[in-house]
Amino acid sequence: MNEVLKDRFIKKNAQIAIIGLGYVGLPLAIELANVGFKVFGIDTCENKINNIENGKSYIESIKDESIKAVINKNLFIGNDYSVISKADSIIICVPTPLNKAKEPDMSYIIDATEEISRYLKEKTLVVLESTTYPGTTEELIIDTIEKKRNYKVGKDFFACYSPERIDPGNTKFNIQNTPKIIAGSTPICLELGVALYDSFVERIVSVSSLKVAEVIKLFENSFRSVNIALVNELTQILERMNIDVWEVIEAASTKPFGFMSFYPGPGIGGHCIPLDPMYLSWRAKKENYYSRFIELSSDLNVNMTRYIVKQISNILNKKEKALKNSKILIIGIAYKKDIDDLRESPAIKIYELLEEQESKVKYYDPYIDCFEYKDKVVYSQKIEKKILQESDLVVIITDHTHIDYQYIIDNSRIVYDTRNITKKYEGNNIILLGENIK
Ligand SMILES: NC(=O)c1ccc[n+]([C@@H]2O[C@H](COP(=O)([O-])OP(=O)(O)OC[C@H]3O[C@@H](n4cnc5c(N)ncnc54)[C@H](O)[C@@H]3O)[C@@H](O)[C@H]2O)c1
């Protein structure tokens, strides 16, 4: 029986259910459908289901055509979990946010597992891809299914953990060519998981336990958070010394070993880097370990937004202006370049801080038409001479590729660039993040 299931994965004629059709689940569902699997996509959000049904993408990196090519052919979507009873494998891609107390919110995994348990047939492979703390697959998924169904893992059903490492907006690395970490609860679980992923991913990296696989993702993103925090701190040190942090990093990056470039910026955003390290530090506390490094990095990165606002205030001050009533235009409100994701975006935090100071703030983002702030909807502006000339300061927060920066520089009074995107352009009205504003 296990061999039959493995064979279906290898021959790509298995039926796969994807739970959660967001930034992780939708691309995965399309990829699986493209290579030949029959895919059932399940999401609780009616809006998303309607969009997919109508061939409309809500994710920047996915074209409408990619959905239209598979919808109702190999990909079938809805909110009805009963299709689980037909699935050979179920891949869970639901959110794992933090709650208000900055602790893991496991409610989405718990809810999804409850529903899966109602319909799961014997000999199905269940894979968790959501980012989470070590122990989750065992405690929240395997234990629940074993109790609810009286199934035994490795015998009646199979379980793996395989973290998604997708980098939104990255055109070089995708699902196929990003090595896939995977661990199984038992050797047979792992063998089946490898057979499934091997059918559409170039390189599979098997590890010895679910917990190892779970912690890898947290370590990868803690590594990024810590290194970004280090350059953010360096920026503030070098500002006081009148030393150009950008030049320091560029020259340091010529070292062919033992150095990796990270760049300062307005802070970190998205569903991963600000959150994942907190999962590790929360779990560490249960072992009576207070992770200073991770928490400190988070603090430093979060506080970059305040540093940016302080620099904006200093720049305006030099022009004998205050934050209050100054017209400020933010370029780029998404959390990083070339994507339409606002989650945890430092640009939003900067917008809020400036609003609190009663600045007159507007924004332009080619990827984000509007966002909600308090009780109003804020709309993206058009980049025209008038708005640039009227603004006391234009601040580049997110360095989207397809923006005419030279036009912005040529028509603005002052451009404050928090990403060093203007290095390729000319203008004597540019001030860089970290510059000493006297
Ligand atoms: N976005 C990224 O770049 C990225 C990268 C790697 C890993 N991850 C991780 O992957 C997971 C998913 O992230 P995402 O960015 O795709 O989130 P998302 O919010 O974009 O998508 C999650 C989807 O799950 C749906 N959902 C919630 N509860 C559900 C339920 N009970 N049943 C069915 N659907 C449900 C939501 O409606 C939503 O559409 C998270 O753990 C995240 O940390 C995200």
The ligand as a Gaussian input file, in Angstrom:
#p B3LYP/6-31G(d) Opt

LIG

0 1
 N        4.796000      34.808000       2.692000
 C        6.009000      34.304000       2.683000
 O        6.896000      34.846000       2.071000
 C        6.332000      33.020000       3.416000
 C        7.533000      32.379000       3.128000
 C        7.838000      31.207000       3.767000
 C        6.980000      30.707000       4.729000
 N        5.829000      31.344000       5.033000
 C        4.953000      30.751000       6.038000
 O        3.900000      30.063000       5.361000
 C        2.678000      30.169000       6.108000
 C        1.613000      30.813000       5.254000
 O        2.043000      32.132000       4.926000
 P        1.370000      32.987000       3.769000
 O        2.240000      34.162000       3.576000
 O        1.031000      32.113000       2.620000
 O        0.019000      33.426000       4.513000
 P       -1.272000      34.074000       3.829000
 O       -1.962000      34.817000       4.904000
 O       -0.880000      34.769000       2.573000
 O       -2.135000      32.817000       3.393000
 C       -2.709000      31.935000       4.303000
 C       -4.068000      31.529000       3.761000
 O       -4.641000      30.561000       4.647000
 C       -6.037000      30.793000       4.711000
 N       -6.561000      30.133000       5.903000
 C       -6.492000      30.548000       7.190000
 N       -7.049000      29.608000       7.992000
 C       -7.459000      28.603000       7.207000
 C       -8.085000      27.362000       7.455000
 N       -8.389000      26.959000       8.685000
 N       -8.379000      26.582000       6.407000
 C       -8.076000      26.962000       5.124000
 N       -7.474000      28.114000       4.842000
 C       -7.157000      28.926000       5.865000
 C       -6.151000      32.299000       4.686000
 O       -7.436000      32.717000       4.275000
 C       -5.063000      32.670000       3.675000
 O       -5.568000      32.750000       2.368000
 C        3.037000      30.957000       7.359000
 O        3.380000      30.073000       8.376000
 C        4.267000      31.747000       6.937000
 O        5.079000      32.090000       8.039000
 C        5.479000      32.491000       4.370000

